[in-house]
Amino acid sequence: MTFDVVIIGAGIVGAACAYSLSQRGLSIAVVDKTLPSNGTSSHCEGNLLVSDKVAGPELDLALHSLAIWPELSKTLEEELGPSFPSLEFEPKGGIVVTTTEAGVQPLIKFAHQQRQAHVDAQVLSLDEALEREPWINPEITSAVYYPQDSQIQPTIATEALLAAARKRGAVTFNNTEVIGLTHADSGSITGIRTKNQTISTNSVVLAAGPWSGIVSERFGAAIPVKPRRGNVLVTSRMPHQVFHKVYDGDYFGATQSAEADLQTAAVVESSQAGTVLIGSSREQVGFTEHFHTHVYAEMARKALRVFPFLANASIMRTYGGFRPYMPDHLPLISDDPRIPGLYHASGHEGAGIGLSVATAEILAARILGTIATSPLGNIDSAPFDLRRPTLQTYLTEALA
Ligand SMILES: Cc1cc2nc3c(=O)[nH]c(=O)nc-3n(C[C@H](O)[C@H](O)[C@H](O)COP(=O)(O)OP(=O)(O)OC[C@H]3O[C@@H](n4cnc5c(N)ncnc54)[C@H](O)[C@@H]3O)c2cc1C
């Protein structure tokens, strides 16, 4: 059998692409070297945020995604029925706080710039902040409320997108590592190679998350995606005392930073099950899974500045994952002029859960030669193209 499209990677990005493409009637294979949702999409948090994004293309993509998620999660739940676990979509809102005087003006200015980019960003008084989050440290110096920030259960969302794609005929190949492509004499793709078989197709989507850099090198068309490690602390279950996604303003600096060294910020939220998730860290240490207590200690210390009551919480477990980092901080959603038939959907760093669904719209439009849309209107895909100027110095051969 020849598939219309083979997608490499069954994380949330590959799953969203499988859903969008199968919905448009294409025959799809999704190939993963392990199991679906076994990579970063199950080692992360499920925030769908606008609050942490600078006005520009990534924020625009986040707004498009946020316009898609509510209806999509409802549709998936209806389609998959009550025996499928809930996607736990919750428009809970986010609150960004500062804990220093020096942090106040930058946060207020940032919120002002976001308002001009169609983000609802409301500066709160201390009383208003305490009304929304009664357990927050009353010594915070400023707070901004972002009602659009939402949350989803990322592993279940990935599984749901794949399950719905399967209902439309998509086939998943588990424990199947892609090691190369097969080509016609013209150079165009005729299939993918795994250790044991060849799967025929003329179109391949590389959606291998932080491993996309490695896989693209095997194809002879390297892209500069690297892993950026992140860790999360999980408390045992407790009565709900955190009602929004709450984080300190330091988080914003960490998301935009290119530094390889450890960076941490307090990012606190509760899950529907009653646990509290405390993030987050960022460091470029390759695919190392070593457990470093100083990383967790720093995250915990910063979280206590925002929510002192957490001093009494017990930590049930910790986990870590690898964000797919791009050097110019924008995802790559593009065809690849070096290999006709190759497409990329990678490099979403710390925002791939949120951005996956608008990414899939762009990707499907690229493959089908149509225009990507969301309920907000047309989605501009140019900033995510492989030929964009900010990426050229990171490619072995400039494409622009
Ligand atoms: C601690 C942490 C917190 C985060 N919090 C958030 C958040 O709150 N909100 C948000 O939006 N994002 C968050 N992120 C980022 C988000 O998790 C990622 O951007 C997203 O999961 C990337 O999805 P993906 O599908 O691209 O990659 P992955 O989920 O990693 O999927 C890639 C898949 O490719 C497969 N693969 C790799 N190589 C091959 C091969 N050769 N052949 C076949 N298959 C292969 C892997 O097995 C894997 O299943 C967080 C990340 C971390 C680490």
The ligand as an SDF file (V2000), in Angstrom:
LIG
                    3D

 53 58  0  0  0  0  0  0  0  0999 V2000
    8.9490   20.1850   31.3270 C   0  0  0  0  0  0  0  0  0  0  0  0
    8.2020   20.6040   30.0820 C   0  0  0  0  0  0  0  0  0  0  0  0
    7.0310   21.3430   30.2060 C   0  0  0  0  0  0  0  0  0  0  0  0
    6.3390   21.7340   29.0540 C   0  0  0  0  0  0  0  0  0  0  0  0
    5.1600   22.4000   29.2020 N   0  0  0  0  0  0  0  0  0  0  0  0
    4.4540   22.7480   28.1040 C   0  0  0  0  0  0  0  0  0  0  0  0
    3.2100   23.4120   28.2460 C   0  0  0  0  0  0  0  0  0  0  0  0
    2.7420   23.6620   29.3450 O   0  0  0  0  0  0  0  0  0  0  0  0
    2.5290   23.7750   27.1110 N   0  0  0  0  0  0  0  0  0  0  0  0
    3.0320   23.5040   25.8600 C   0  0  0  0  0  0  0  0  0  0  0  0
    2.3850   23.8800   24.8800 O   0  0  0  0  0  0  0  0  0  0  0  0
    4.2060   22.8580   25.7010 N   0  0  0  0  0  0  0  0  0  0  0  0
    4.9310   22.4720   26.7950 C   0  0  0  0  0  0  0  0  0  0  0  0
    6.1140   21.8410   26.6520 N   0  0  0  0  0  0  0  0  0  0  0  0
    6.6250   21.6100   25.2940 C   0  0  0  0  0  0  0  0  0  0  0  0
    5.8930   20.4530   24.6100 C   0  0  0  0  0  0  0  0  0  0  0  0
    5.8920   19.3390   25.4620 O   0  0  0  0  0  0  0  0  0  0  0  0
    6.5770   20.1140   23.2770 C   0  0  0  0  0  0  0  0  0  0  0  0
    6.7260   21.2770   22.4920 O   0  0  0  0  0  0  0  0  0  0  0  0
    5.7370   19.0970   22.5040 C   0  0  0  0  0  0  0  0  0  0  0  0
    5.4110   17.9960   23.3160 O   0  0  0  0  0  0  0  0  0  0  0  0
    6.4950   18.6190   21.2810 C   0  0  0  0  0  0  0  0  0  0  0  0
    5.6800   17.6770   20.6420 O   0  0  0  0  0  0  0  0  0  0  0  0
    6.2290   16.8740   19.3930 P   0  0  0  0  0  0  0  0  0  0  0  0
    5.1110   16.0580   18.8720 O   0  0  0  0  0  0  0  0  0  0  0  0
    6.9160   17.8190   18.4710 O   0  0  0  0  0  0  0  0  0  0  0  0
    7.4010   15.9480   20.0010 O   0  0  0  0  0  0  0  0  0  0  0  0
    7.3170   14.6190   20.8860 P   0  0  0  0  0  0  0  0  0  0  0  0
    6.1430   14.5900   21.7580 O   0  0  0  0  0  0  0  0  0  0  0  0
    8.6540   14.4510   21.5130 O   0  0  0  0  0  0  0  0  0  0  0  0
    7.1040   13.4830   19.8000 O   0  0  0  0  0  0  0  0  0  0  0  0
    8.1450   13.1020   18.9110 C   0  0  0  0  0  0  0  0  0  0  0  0
    8.0170   11.6170   18.6220 C   0  0  0  0  0  0  0  0  0  0  0  0
    8.9560   11.2710   17.5890 O   0  0  0  0  0  0  0  0  0  0  0  0
    9.3840    9.9480   17.8250 C   0  0  0  0  0  0  0  0  0  0  0  0
   10.6280    9.7100   17.0970 N   0  0  0  0  0  0  0  0  0  0  0  0
   11.8430   10.2610   17.3180 C   0  0  0  0  0  0  0  0  0  0  0  0
   12.7540    9.7790   16.4330 N   0  0  0  0  0  0  0  0  0  0  0  0
   12.0870    8.9160   15.6250 C   0  0  0  0  0  0  0  0  0  0  0  0
   12.4750    8.0900   14.5340 C   0  0  0  0  0  0  0  0  0  0  0  0
   13.7210    8.0640   14.0620 N   0  0  0  0  0  0  0  0  0  0  0  0
   11.5360    7.2980   13.9470 N   0  0  0  0  0  0  0  0  0  0  0  0
   10.2560    7.2920   14.3970 C   0  0  0  0  0  0  0  0  0  0  0  0
    9.8320    8.0650   15.4380 N   0  0  0  0  0  0  0  0  0  0  0  0
   10.7390    8.8570   16.0320 C   0  0  0  0  0  0  0  0  0  0  0  0
    9.5430    9.8990   19.3500 C   0  0  0  0  0  0  0  0  0  0  0  0
    9.5170    8.5680   19.8340 O   0  0  0  0  0  0  0  0  0  0  0  0
    8.3550   10.7420   19.8270 C   0  0  0  0  0  0  0  0  0  0  0  0
    7.2380    9.9370   20.1510 O   0  0  0  0  0  0  0  0  0  0  0  0
    6.8410   21.4190   27.7610 C   0  0  0  0  0  0  0  0  0  0  0  0
    8.0030   20.6510   27.6430 C   0  0  0  0  0  0  0  0  0  0  0  0
    8.6870   20.2480   28.7960 C   0  0  0  0  0  0  0  0  0  0  0  0
    9.9240   19.4090   28.6390 C   0  0  0  0  0  0  0  0  0  0  0  0
  1  2  1  0
  2  3  1  0
  2 52  2  0
  3  4  2  0
  4  5  1  0
  4 50  1  0
  5  6  2  0
  6  7  1  0
  6 13  1  0
  7  8  2  0
  7  9  1  0
  9 10  1  0
 10 11  2  0
 10 12  1  0
 12 13  2  0
 13 14  1  0
 14 15  1  0
 14 50  1  0
 15 16  1  0
 16 17  1  0
 16 18  1  0
 18 19  1  0
 18 20  1  0
 20 21  1  0
 20 22  1  0
 22 23  1  0
 23 24  1  0
 24 25  2  0
 24 26  1  0
 24 27  1  0
 27 28  1  0
 28 29  2  0
 28 30  1  0
 28 31  1  0
 31 32  1  0
 32 33  1  0
 33 34  1  0
 33 48  1  0
 34 35  1  0
 35 36  1  0
 35 46  1  0
 36 37  1  0
 36 45  1  0
 37 38  2  0
 38 39  1  0
 39 40  1  0
 39 45  2  0
 40 41  1  0
 40 42  2  0
 42 43  1  0
 43 44  2  0
 44 45  1  0
 46 47  1  0
 46 48  1  0
 48 49  1  0
 50 51  2  0
 51 52  1  0
 52 53  1  0
M  END
$$$$
